[in-house]
Amino acid sequence: MLLGSSALATAQTAPSALPVVPVTRVLAIGRLTAGTTRDKIKPVMQKEVRDTVRLYLAGKLDQWFVRRDQNGVVFLLNVSSVAEAHDLLEKLPLGEAKLMEFDLIPLGPLSPLGLLVQ
């Protein structure tokens, strides 16, 4: 939808109704890349699991799940930016081997609650 010039100016200058909140977590939804096979994954899985446990013990990985709709994982990361999440995940063995990729979603505190304390 295109906005007229006066509507566009109003949209650009109108204050946000919701308070701005920081990124406190990143949801990482992982999936195997095209062409990834069990034979390609098997040699790196022991190191992948060990390095993932290290992220957990370092406090960077809060929760981890297996996907039920396809092969992959879902991580809830304790990081303050998508860039930090990307860097951590790309250093894992499956990331280095380009066998897994992630959709990264920044999360923060529930901003509508801020309206209650204004």
C-alpha angles and dihedrals in degrees: 000000000000121000124217116243095260092046090047092051091050092048091050096048101036112108116245113260092216126061116252112250130193125250105257101165139017122216109216116197109192132198134173115261121245112283095021111143136184088252091057094047100043098073093054102039098091091054091041092056093044093050091046090053088051090055089051093049090048089056095245095109112057103172135003133194140175117240115243096195097057141346109297147078140257119217130187103209127200097223135120100225143034088235091059091048091049092051093050094048095045089056092058113098095250089050093048090050090048090236096124134036132188141216105218121207120186114222133191142169116306098273098199087069087069089070089065093060100044 
